[in-house]
Amino acid sequence: MKRIKNGNFRVFSTALKKEKVKLIDEGKITVKQVSELYDVSQSAVYIWIKKYSTIPRDERVVVEKKSEAQKTQDLYKQVRNLEQSLGRKQMELDYYKEIVKLVSESEGVDIEKKHKPKQ
C-alpha cells in the first residue's frame, strides 16, 4: 500500500487485483505496465500474482507476442531467400570460371590473369 498526500493508504479491491492478474497471466499486460498504471511497486503486483494467479506456481509460462513470432518467421524466410540467392550466384560464378577456363585453353591465352582487376 502506498501513502497518498493526505496520509491515508490506498486500497485496491480484490476484484481489481484479480482482473489485473488475469490480464498478466494472459500476456495482455506486463507487471511493469500495471505497476506504472496504478502507481504501485512491482513487488506489490507480484504479491497479487502469487495470491490470485490461476497458473500453478511450479509451472513456467513463456509469453511471446505474436509480432515476435512473426518477426522470427520473417527472419527465417529472409535467411532462406538469401541462401538461395547465394547458391544461384555461386553457380553463376562457377559457370563463368569454367567458360574462362575453356576459352583460355582453346585460345592459348590466360584470360583470367590478363584481365584480372587490380586491387
N, C-alpha and C positions, 0 to 999 in steps of 0.2 A: 504494500500500500504506500501511497505517496501523499505526503502532506501538501495541501494546497495553501494558497496565500493566507486564508483566514484561520489556519491552524487545524482545520478538520482533515480527516483522511478520506480519500476517495475509495469507494467500494464498488466493485463490479459484480453484477448479478451472475449467478451460476449459469443462467441461460446464455448470456453473452459470452462467457468463458467457453462453454461447450460449443457454441456456434463457431467461435474463432478457432478452437482446437480442431473441429471438424474440417474447416477450410484448410488448416495447416496439414492435416492428415491427407486430404485430397490433393495437396500440392497447388492449390489455387492461390495461396498467400504464404509468405515466409514469416518466420518468427521475428525477424528484424522489422518487417513491414508492420506487424501487429504492435510491436514494441514502440515504433515511432508514431503510429496512428493514435494509440491510446496513451502515449507518454508514460509507459511503464518499462521497467527493466526487462531485458531478455530473460534474465533468471526467473522473473515472475511468470513470464509466458511459458517457460519450460516447466515450471511447477504446475501450471494449468494443464499442460500436456500430460504430465505424469499422472495427474488426478483424473482427467476426463477423456483421455485418448482411448479409442476403441481398438487400436493396434497393440498387440501384446508387446511387452517391454523387451523380450528377448528376440524379437523379430526386427530385422533391419528393413528399412524402406528406402529404396532408391528413387528419388524424384528426378525425372528428366523431362524437361519441357519438350513439347512436340517440335518446336523450332530447332532445338538442339539435335534431335533425331533426324530431322530433315536436313540440317546442315551436314551431319555426318554422312547421310546418303548422298548428298550432292558432292561432297568431297571424294567419296569412293568413286562416283561416276566420273568426276573430273580426272582422278588418277587413272582410271581405266582408259579414258579418251586420250590422255597424254601418253600412256604406254602404247596404245595402238598407233598414235601418230609417230612416236619414236621408232616403233617397229617398221612403219612404212618408210620413214626417212633412212633408216639403216639399210633397208632393201634397195632403195634408190642409190644410196652411196655404194653399196656392193656392186650394183649393176654398172654404175658409171666407172668404177675402178676396173671392172672386168673389160669394159669397152676400151678404156685407155690402154690396158694391158694388151688386148688383141690388136689394136691399131699400132701400138708401139712395136709389136712383134712383126706385123705384116709390113710396116714401113721401114723398120730397122732403125727407128729414132726413139729415144727415150722421152716421150711426150711429158711424162709426169715430172721429170727433172727439169726439162726445158721450160715448162710453163708453170712451175711451182711458184705461188705468191711469196713475196719477201715478207718476213715477219719483223 
